[in-house]
Amino acid sequence: MAIKVLVVDDHPVVRIGVKQLTSGTDIHVVAEAENGAEAIESTKKMQIDLVLLDVRMPEVDGLRCLAEIRKLKPQLPVLMFSAYDSPTYIARAVALGASGYLTKSVKRDALIGAITEVAGGGTAWSRDDLRRASGPVGDPDTEIDLEVPLTRREMEVLKQLAFGLTNKEIAEALGISYETVKEHVQHVLRKLGVSDRTQAAVWAVRKGLA
């Protein structure tokens, strides 16, 4: 049975590449989108079996797009497909309900196998992916824990961290120094009771902050 796939990536060469890699298989790329906004519209209008979704894109990025697709069609599997092997991106993808996370360096057989597995109701998460995304981050359905004493600036840093920004990018976004960001990140980790920024990102996503 054919697997109808929507490929979402802002680089045409990637979309073309996926079509070429899956040619001659049961996987059929029936739609393409170059940003998250287009992808959301396509999922509303079309009958597809799986979304292959890039992370970093203009307008609406892949992780925000993932969240919207999960709201619109909770049963539609989404497989993240990124150039970045980022623990924070992986953690957010887990928390937001993706069915797996592949890097663009993946071999053809692994890509085809992952798409087939996910379209069939399985997942493409590796043990290492889930280990990096695990930790004491609470229940995803609980409300924001207002007892965590984060300052306004620490909350701003946490939100940027949850979007996958590095300390340097956070400093530029908030107009503060790199060293100040490092200090805020350490305070956030301590107050949340987590051991690294990946777990802090999952906490923020599950609490609805990012």
N, C-alpha and C positions, 0 to 999 in steps of 0.2 A: 504493500500500500504506500502511495506517495506521501511524503512528509512535506507539507507546504510551509516554507520558511520566509520570514521577513528579515532582511539583513539591514541593520541600522549602523551606518558609519559615515563620517564626514569626508572620507577619502574614497573617491571612485575606484582607485586601484584595488582597495581592499574588497569592495563589493564585487568587482569583476573577478578578483582572485577566488573568493568564496564560491562563486558560480562555476568557475573552472575546476576547482578542487572537488566539487560535489557532482560534476557532470558524470553521467553514466551510472548514477546511483538512484536510490529511491528518494533522495533529497532534492526537492525542487524549490529554487529561489523564485517565489511568485511575486515578491514585492521588495522594493528598496526604499530607504529613507536616509537623508543625509544629516538629520538632527532629531532630537527627541520629540520636538513638536510634531514633525511629520510622522514619526513612528506612532505617536498616540492617536493621530487621526486615522492612520492605516489600520490600527488594531480595532478601531470603532467600526470601520466600514467593511473590513475584509474577514473572510474565514481563513485563518491560518493556524498551523499546529505548533509553531515555535517562533520565538523572536531571538535572533542572534544580535546582541546589543553591545555596541562600543561604550566605553566609559566617558572619555573626554571628548565632548562635542560642543559646538556653539549653541547658543539660545537655551535649549534645555539639555543638560548633560545626561549621560546614561543612567546614573543612579537616581536622579529625580524622575527620569522617564520610567525606570523600573517601578518606582513607588506608585506612579500614576497608573501604569498597566495593571499592577496588582490590585488596585482599587476597581478599575474598570472590568477586568477579566481575571479574577483570582485563580482560575484553573488553567490559564494560558501559561505554559512554561517559558521562562526567559533564561537564556544562557548568555552570560557576560563574556565579551570577547575584546580583550584589551592589550595594548602594547606594554602596559605597566603591571609588573608583578608586585603590587603594593599591598602589604598586609592590611592597611586601612581600607582600601577599596574592597578587598576580599571580605573584610569584616562587615562593612556596610552592605555588601551584596548578600551575605548570609542573613543579616538582620532584616533586610528588606524583602526577603523571600525569593531570591534568585535560585535557579536549579543547578547552577554551577558557574565556574569562572575559568576561562581559558585564556592563555596569552597567545598573541599572534605568531609566536614562534612554534606553535604546536604543529606536529606532523599531520599529514593528510589523513592517515588512518585514525589517529586519535580524535581529530575534528569530526570525522564522519561517525565514529563510534560514540562520541559524546552527544552529538545531535540525535542520533538514533535512540540512545538510552534515555535522554531527557524527553524526547517526543513520546516515548513509550510509557512515560510516567515515572521514570527513575530520576536519579540525580547524577551530576558529574563532579561532585565534591570529592577531593582527595582527603585522606586523613590529615595531611599536613595543613591543608586549607582550614579544616574545621578546628584543628588544634590551635592555629594562630588566631582564629576568630572566637575562641572560647574564653571563658573567664567569669569572675563573679560580677555579672552585669545585670542581674535581676531578671524579673519576668517581663517579657515584651509587652504584656497587656496592662501593666501597672501604670498608675499616673506618675507624673514627675514628682520626684522626692524633694519636696521643698525644704526638707531639713538639712540637705547638703548645703553647707554655708559657702557657696561660690559668690565671689564678688561680681559686679557687673562686667568688669574687664575679663575676669576668668571665664565667665559664661560666653563672652564674645570669642575668646581664644578657643574654648571647647567647640563651639559651633564651626569655626574655621578648620579646626583639627579634624572634625567629623566629615568635612567635605574633602578630606584627603590632602590638605595643604601642608607643605613643609614649614618648619619654623621660619625660614627666610620668607616664604610666601605670606605667612601670617603676619610677619612684621611689616611687610609692604602693604598688605591689605588694611591693617589697622593703624599704620603710621607710627609704629613704635619700634624700639630697637630689637635686634635679634636676641641679645642677652636678656632683655625684659621678657620676651616671649618664652625663652627657655625657663625662666624663673616661674612664669605663670603656669606653664605646662606641668612642671614639677608639683606645684601647689594643687593643680587640678587632679593629678594622679593620686596624690596623697589623700585629698578630701573624698574622692570617689572610692578609694580603697581598691584601686586596680593597679596592675604592675606595669602596664605600658600604654602607649597612645592608641593602639589598636583596640584594646578593651575599653578605653575611654570613648572611642568613636562608636563602638557598639552600644555602650550605655546611652550616649546622646541620641542615637538613632531610635533606640527602643523607648526612650522617654519622650520622643517627639520633638527633640530640639534641633534636628537636622534632617 
